[in-house]
Amino acid sequence: MRVLFMGTPEFAVKTLEKCIEHHEVIAVFTQPDKPKGRGNKMTPSEVKVVAQNHEIPVYQPIRIRKEDWPIQIRALQPDVIVVVAYGQILSQEILDIPKYGCINVHASLLPKYRGAAPINWAIVKGEEVSGVTTMQMDVGLDTGDMLLKTEVAIDDMMTAQELHDILSLKGADLLIDTLNNLQNGSLIKEKQDNEISTYAMMLNKDLAKIDWNKTAKEIHNQVRGFNPWPVAHTSIMGDVLKIYKTKPWSRESFLQEVVSIPLEQAHVGEIIHVNKTGIFVNTGEGILRLDEIQVGSNKRMATQAFLLGHSIDIGTVLE
């Protein structure tokens, strides 16, 4: 098939590579280069780099719904447009161009977690299963008919980055299956149930601020879901404390397995115990052990390593 590919971040790379392997990718659309790093050097998207390495024409419209982009897309004569985390909404005029329409690879089990950050929110919300859905696109936000799905189990320690990497591979294979079935006419479209849909809002640093009144499990999920960005954080003695890895404990398990200490008067967010395995913090329900942290301008490191060169006072309350 003549595939026009639209995508931008790392998540889309595996799908693009699979498309190149199995089909004729006639062009790639991706977001404009952006300044990155301390020097604000203009940097191409991960998808653009792959396309250029394969000598595929790259287009980077600022607003694909405007100007004459539909005319240019029509001139490319795509059989199908594949969209993976492109970052722009397509107009109905563009959706109507390809013979087989526009197929989206979305990193959730639709209709749950429509929107910009489905991987992160699935973990933050404590889901035990996630997956990828291919969808026939319409003008709504991830509201089109579902085509194929694949599921992935989420274990208690999996981070958003780890789930991202698994789903990017699963999504690439699912897209190829979808295109093959699309060609032979064997796909069965399924309408989404809007009554059970949920929305995965775009991430920002404020969302990653820790509320120690929440349960240890909820905060643990927040830490996993916002790793590697925007990183769950709090403050300790005026410094930002970023938290990358944790382990939740019930109060009963903590008292039996770690140390038996009075907890009745402990504040939420209070450091109640420190040993060579980590820093233990009281929460609204349960105890959270901090296993990997970054304090202020120090490097990110295992808490065990941090404690070799720094002291943490029991009784300190995290803001």
ABEGO torsion letter per residue (X at the ends): XBBBBBBABAAAAAAAAAAAAABBBABBBBBBBBBBEAAGBBBBBAAAAAAAAAGBBBBBBABAABEAAAAAAAAAGBABBBBBGAGBBBBAAAAAABAAEBBBBBBBBOABGBEABAAAAAAAAGBABBEBBBBBBBABBGABBBABBBBBBBBAABBAAAAAAAAAAAAAAAAAAAAAAAAAGABBBBBBBAAABBBBBBBBAAAABBBAABBAAAAAAAAAAAOAOAEBBBBBGGBBBBBABBBBBBAAAAAAAABBBBAAABBBGBBABBBAAEBBBBBABEBBBBABBBBEABBBBBAAAAAAABBBBBGBBBX
